[in-house]
Amino acid sequence: FEYYVVIDFEATCDKERNLHPQEIIEFPSVVVSGVSGEIIACFQTYVRPTFEPLLTDFCKELTGIQQHQVDNGITLGEALYFHDKWLLQMGLNNTNFSVVTWSDWDCQVMLESECRIKKIQKPAYFNQWINLRVPFSKVFGDVRCNLKEAVELAGLIWQGRVHCGLDDAINIARLLSVIMRRGFKFSITKSLTPQANPNCLTWNRHHFLEPQAMYTPPHTSLIHEFEDCRYCYCGAKSIKKVIQRPGPKRGSFFFGCGNWTPNRGACCNYFQWATTS
């Protein structure tokens, strides 16, 4: 790749409860030269949440983002538009760069689900990316660590504030450069099926405008879009599971929220039987 576009979204959150849907509140982006590994330019904007307009104390403490910053922010659709225009002005197109993240959460869960819920057509280049955890584990060994630990393990000193989206993205870019200098050849690690009507890099602004009726309630056509590829309330692709406990429903299949981790559990309480039986 000629360039790498490093992103690291920050989103609404709370310590006591799982917010659903979560919404992006900071949209940072860092462009890295694929030749020199140097940071060329940075982009940052704050995004105004619509479902949970007031940030929790936990969210403000964790991210450092304050209420007035998101109140004066722009919508996610506008953020995508201005970011897209910024890339075009620097001469990037959707064939000469790759999006880079630390984990699959930013593109696979956060951006994908929020764009589905708010019916925003996101640029197609967000449908595939390099999860830097993958090349990091190949170069430095399969070590379980967070981003800050990975940066320090690579011999770098952390710069900025942890969980500031732009600072995180800059440190991911620095880590990318270290791996690049070791001769690692990068390739796409994860892809999504494009949303309907994918487009090239050049977009009209109306593609990103958010309609008033943004939230799709349960048991609508969004969930039933595909019989074996359903979507949760939050827009994430659901997971098909089977009941293991003894009882009359043992062996029956159902769909649950795909935004799931072993430590946190499911983001939403979405539940739907896979069959009518």
C-alpha positions in Angstrom: 0.0 0.0 0.0 1.2 3.5 -0.7 -0.6 4.9 2.4 -2.1 3.6 5.6 -5.1 5.4 7.2 -5.0 4.7 11.0 -8.3 5.2 12.9 -9.3 4.7 16.5 -12.8 5.7 17.4 -14.0 6.7 20.9 -17.6 6.0 21.8 -20.2 6.6 24.4 -19.9 4.2 27.3 -20.7 3.6 31.0 -19.2 1.5 33.8 -22.5 0.5 35.3 -24.5 -0.5 32.2 -24.1 -1.5 28.6 -25.2 1.4 26.3 -27.0 0.2 23.2 -26.5 1.5 20.7 -23.1 3.0 21.4 -22.2 6.0 19.4 -18.9 7.4 18.1 -18.0 10.6 19.8 -14.4 11.1 18.5 -13.4 10.5 14.9 -9.6 10.6 14.5 -7.5 9.6 11.5 -3.8 9.5 10.8 -2.2 9.0 7.4 1.1 7.1 7.2 3.4 6.9 4.2 3.7 3.3 3.0 7.3 4.1 1.8 8.9 5.9 4.8 6.5 5.0 7.6 6.3 8.6 8.6 3.1 10.3 9.7 1.9 12.7 6.9 -1.2 14.3 8.4 -3.8 14.0 11.1 -7.6 14.5 11.1 -9.8 14.8 14.2 -13.4 15.8 14.8 -15.9 15.3 17.7 -19.2 13.7 16.9 -22.5 14.5 18.5 -24.4 11.5 19.9 -28.1 11.4 19.3 -29.4 8.5 21.4 -27.4 9.3 24.5 -26.6 13.1 24.1 -25.3 13.4 27.7 -21.9 11.7 28.3 -21.6 9.7 31.5 -19.0 10.7 34.1 -17.2 7.4 33.4 -17.0 8.2 29.6 -15.7 11.7 30.3 -13.1 10.4 32.7 -12.0 7.6 30.4 -11.7 9.5 27.2 -11.1 13.0 28.4 -13.9 14.2 26.1 -16.1 16.8 27.7 -19.8 17.5 27.1 -19.3 20.9 25.4 -17.0 19.2 22.8 -19.7 16.7 21.6 -22.4 19.3 21.9 -20.5 21.4 19.4 -19.6 18.4 17.3 -21.0 17.2 14.0 -23.1 14.2 13.1 -21.4 10.9 12.2 -22.6 11.4 8.6 -20.9 14.8 8.4 -17.7 13.4 10.0 -17.6 10.7 7.3 -18.1 13.3 4.6 -15.4 15.7 5.9 -12.9 12.8 6.5 -13.6 11.5 3.0 -13.1 15.0 1.5 -9.8 15.4 3.5 -8.5 12.1 2.0 -9.3 13.3 -1.5 -7.6 16.6 -1.0 -4.4 14.7 0.0 -4.6 12.6 -3.2 -5.6 9.4 -1.6 -8.1 7.1 -3.4 -9.7 3.9 -2.5 -7.1 1.8 -4.3 -3.8 3.0 -2.9 -4.4 2.8 0.9 -5.6 0.6 3.6 -7.5 1.4 6.8 -5.5 0.3 9.9 -7.0 -0.4 13.4 -5.9 -1.9 16.7 -8.5 -4.8 16.9 -11.6 -5.3 14.7 -13.9 -3.3 17.0 -13.7 0.1 15.2 -14.8 -1.1 11.7 -16.6 -4.4 12.3 -18.6 -3.4 15.4 -18.7 0.3 16.0 -18.9 2.0 12.6 -20.8 -0.8 11.0 -23.5 -1.0 13.6 -24.0 2.8 13.9 -24.2 3.3 10.2 -26.8 0.5 9.9 -28.9 2.0 12.7 -28.7 5.5 11.4 -29.0 4.4 7.8 -25.7 6.1 6.7 -24.0 4.8 3.6 -20.3 4.7 4.7 -17.4 4.7 2.2 -16.5 1.3 0.9 -12.9 1.5 2.1 -14.2 1.0 5.7 -15.3 -2.5 4.7 -11.8 -3.9 4.9 -8.9 -3.2 7.1 -5.6 -4.3 8.7 -6.0 -5.2 12.4 -2.5 -4.4 13.6 -2.8 -6.9 16.4 -2.3 -9.6 13.7 1.1 -8.5 12.3 2.2 -7.4 15.8 1.7 -11.0 17.0 3.7 -12.3 14.1 6.6 -10.0 14.6 6.7 -9.8 18.5 5.1 -13.2 19.3 1.6 -14.1 20.4 1.5 -11.8 23.5 -1.7 -10.8 25.1 -1.4 -7.1 25.7 -3.3 -3.8 25.2 -2.2 -1.0 22.9 0.0 0.8 25.4 1.8 -2.4 26.4 2.3 -3.3 22.7 3.8 0.2 22.0 6.2 -0.2 24.9 7.0 -3.8 24.0 8.1 -2.5 20.6 10.6 -0.2 22.3 8.6 3.0 22.0 7.6 5.5 24.7 3.9 6.2 24.8 2.9 9.6 23.6 -0.2 11.5 24.8 -3.3 10.3 26.7 -4.6 6.8 26.7 -8.1 6.6 25.3 -7.8 10.0 23.5 -8.7 8.8 20.0 -6.2 10.9 18.2 -3.3 10.0 20.6 -4.2 6.3 20.3 -4.2 6.6 16.5 -0.8 8.3 16.5 0.6 5.6 18.7 -0.9 2.9 16.4 0.8 4.7 13.5 4.1 4.7 15.3 3.8 1.0 16.0 2.9 0.4 12.4 6.1 2.1 11.4 8.2 -0.1 13.6 6.7 -3.3 12.2 7.1 -1.8 8.7 10.8 -1.2 9.3 11.2 -4.8 10.2 10.3 -5.8 6.7 6.8 -7.1 7.4 4.5 -7.2 4.3 1.0 -6.0 5.3 -2.2 -7.4 3.9 -5.9 -7.1 4.7 -6.8 -9.1 7.8 -10.6 -8.6 7.9 -13.4 -7.7 5.4 -17.1 -7.1 5.6 -19.8 -7.6 2.9 -20.4 -4.1 1.5 -23.6 -2.4 2.3 -26.2 -1.9 -0.4 -25.1 0.5 -3.2 -21.4 0.7 -2.4 -19.7 3.7 -4.0 -16.2 4.9 -4.8 -14.3 7.4 -2.8 -16.2 10.4 -4.3 -19.5 10.9 -2.5 -22.2 13.5 -2.4 -22.9 14.9 1.0 -26.5 13.6 1.1 -25.2 10.1 1.3 -24.2 10.8 4.9 -27.3 12.7 6.1 -29.0 10.9 8.9 -32.8 10.5 8.6 -35.0 11.4 11.6 -36.3 7.9 12.1 -32.9 6.4 12.8 -33.4 3.6 15.2 -34.8 0.4 13.8 -37.0 -1.4 16.4 -36.8 -5.2 17.0 -38.4 -7.7 14.6 -38.3 -5.5 11.5 -37.0 -6.2 8.1 -33.5 -5.2 9.2 -33.4 -8.3 11.5 -34.9 -10.5 8.9 -32.7 -9.3 6.1 -31.2 -12.7 5.6 -32.5 -15.9 7.1 -29.1 -17.0 8.3 -27.4 -13.6 8.6 -29.6 -11.6 10.9 -28.8 -8.3 12.7 -29.2 -7.3 16.3 -30.9 -4.2 17.5 -27.6 -2.4 17.6 -26.9 -3.3 13.9 -24.2 -5.8 14.6 -24.4 -9.1 12.8 -26.0 -11.6 15.2 -24.6 -14.9 16.3 -26.5 -18.2 15.8 -26.3 -20.3 19.0 -27.8 -23.5 20.4 -29.3 -24.2 23.8 -27.2 -26.7 25.7 -29.0 -26.9 29.0 -31.3 -29.9 29.6 -35.0 -29.2 29.0 -37.6 -29.0 26.3 -35.7 -26.4 24.3 -32.4 -28.2 24.4 -30.9 -28.4 20.8 -33.0 -25.4 19.6 -31.2 -22.7 17.8 -31.5 -18.9 18.4 -29.9 -15.7 17.4 -28.2 -13.4 19.9 -26.2 -10.1 19.8 -23.0 -10.4 17.8 -21.4 -7.5 19.8 -20.2 -10.0 22.4 -17.0 -10.5 24.4 -16.2 -13.2 27.0 -15.6 -10.5 29.7 -18.5 -8.1 29.0 -21.0 -10.5 27.5 -23.5 -9.3 24.9 -24.0 -5.6 24.3 -27.7 -6.0 23.7 -30.4 -8.3 25.0 -31.5 -9.3 21.4 -33.0 -12.8 21.3 -34.8 -14.5 18.4 -35.5 -18.1 17.7 -33.8 -19.4 14.6 -36.9 -21.4 13.7 -40.6 -21.3 14.6 -40.5 -24.8 16.0 
